[in-house]
């Protein structure tokens, strides 16, 4: 079992010195990855329903939460660490130009020596899309195509792509990722997200719990698309009881994420770098689970 920290670009860890302290403590304790979240803007008075709270609103309001850009936060702490992976959980892919995003992610992966995990989602906050001047409609189709285009830019000698939303011909995009690819981890607690993970993901990350019915959807979709379902990695939230970890491993879960702030509406289990260091024994105990 691998352990990650979520969501690290929130709360007290928006402060640069504390961000570095958390990243270094996590690395020293044996955490495998640091996970970030993204909202470029949160428009006041939004009516879109946040899917992870009863009142449909993001915890903490919209004008008091500092939320640094995830890729820049990851690049900042990458320079202060050597092993811990840098993950987005998630990047709202259809809000980005896929060529620019491929360049940013490829550069970060190259500079960090292959440590990037790209968690992706389609987004839910229509008002944010409106503020960015990006269409909210067809965001699922655009996400699928953008992932395909980015993978072409990361791996091909002379990247060429002709799709519904993006097209380029021999568009050299260097540096490419260290391994010619960046793992794509699909986030979301819906069948749409689970199917997307089965079709094109290297992993699946439901934000809440360990929904076995969605795991089944991932596996069934992978088989239907000629893919190996066993190659798709499952990441879930850290349970309250560590003794639940063997049960999760039996379900196919290989990574659990421990919250470091309550910004996303999940109580923090780690609040300081010192508390992160205290997880070393737990991580060692369950490393081979």
BELGIKA-V63574 format. One record per backbone hydrogen bond with DSSP energy under -0.5 kcal/mol. CO is the residue of the C=O (numbers start at 1). NH is the residue of the N-H. If there is no record, write none. Layout:
co=CO nh=NH
co=CO nh=NH
This chain:
co=2 nh=256
co=3 nh=32
co=3 nh=33
co=4 nh=258
co=5 nh=35
co=6 nh=260
co=7 nh=10
co=9 nh=68
co=10 nh=13
co=11 nh=14
co=12 nh=15
co=15 nh=19
co=16 nh=20
co=17 nh=21
co=18 nh=22
co=19 nh=23
co=20 nh=24
co=21 nh=25
co=22 nh=26
co=23 nh=27
co=24 nh=28
co=25 nh=29
co=26 nh=30
co=26 nh=31
co=27 nh=30
co=32 nh=85
co=33 nh=5
co=34 nh=87
co=35 nh=8
co=36 nh=89
co=43 nh=46
co=48 nh=50
co=50 nh=53
co=53 nh=56
co=56 nh=50
co=58 nh=61
co=64 nh=66
co=69 nh=73
co=70 nh=74
co=71 nh=75
co=72 nh=76
co=73 nh=77
co=74 nh=78
co=75 nh=79
co=77 nh=80
co=78 nh=81
co=85 nh=34
co=85 nh=87
co=86 nh=117
co=87 nh=36
co=88 nh=119
co=90 nh=38
co=91 nh=93
co=91 nh=121
co=92 nh=95
co=93 nh=96
co=96 nh=98
co=97 nh=101
co=98 nh=102
co=99 nh=103
co=100 nh=104
co=101 nh=105
co=102 nh=106
co=103 nh=107
co=104 nh=108
co=105 nh=109
co=106 nh=110
co=107 nh=111
co=108 nh=112
co=109 nh=114
co=110 nh=113
co=115 nh=86
co=116 nh=183
co=117 nh=88
co=117 nh=119
co=118 nh=185
co=119 nh=91
co=120 nh=187
co=121 nh=93
co=124 nh=126
co=125 nh=128
co=125 nh=129
co=126 nh=130
co=127 nh=131
co=128 nh=132
co=129 nh=133
co=129 nh=134
co=130 nh=133
co=136 nh=139
co=138 nh=142
co=139 nh=143
co=140 nh=144
co=141 nh=145
co=142 nh=146
co=143 nh=147
co=144 nh=148
co=145 nh=149
co=146 nh=150
co=147 nh=151
co=148 nh=152
co=149 nh=153
co=150 nh=154
co=151 nh=155
co=152 nh=156
co=156 nh=159
co=159 nh=171
co=161 nh=168
co=166 nh=163
co=168 nh=161
co=170 nh=172
co=177 nh=180
co=181 nh=179
co=183 nh=118
co=183 nh=185
co=184 nh=186
co=184 nh=202
co=184 nh=203
co=185 nh=120
co=186 nh=205
co=190 nh=194
co=191 nh=195
co=192 nh=196
co=193 nh=197
co=194 nh=198
co=195 nh=199
co=196 nh=200
co=196 nh=201
co=197 nh=201
co=202 nh=233
co=203 nh=186
co=204 nh=235
co=205 nh=188
co=209 nh=237
co=210 nh=212
co=211 nh=214
co=211 nh=215
co=212 nh=216
co=213 nh=217
co=214 nh=218
co=215 nh=219
co=216 nh=220
co=217 nh=221
co=218 nh=222
co=219 nh=223
co=220 nh=224
co=221 nh=225
co=222 nh=227
co=223 nh=226
co=227 nh=229
co=228 nh=231
co=229 nh=232
co=231 nh=233
co=233 nh=204
co=234 nh=254
co=234 nh=255
co=235 nh=206
co=236 nh=257
co=240 nh=242
co=241 nh=244
co=242 nh=245
co=244 nh=248
co=245 nh=249
co=246 nh=250
co=247 nh=251
co=248 nh=251
co=248 nh=253
co=249 nh=252
co=252 nh=234
co=254 nh=2
co=255 nh=236
co=256 nh=4
co=257 nh=238
co=257 nh=259
co=258 nh=6
co=259 nh=269
co=259 nh=270
co=262 nh=265
co=272 nh=276
co=273 nh=277
co=274 nh=278
co=276 nh=279
co=277 nh=280
co=279 nh=283
co=280 nh=284
co=281 nh=285
co=282 nh=286
co=283 nh=287
co=284 nh=287
co=286 nh=289
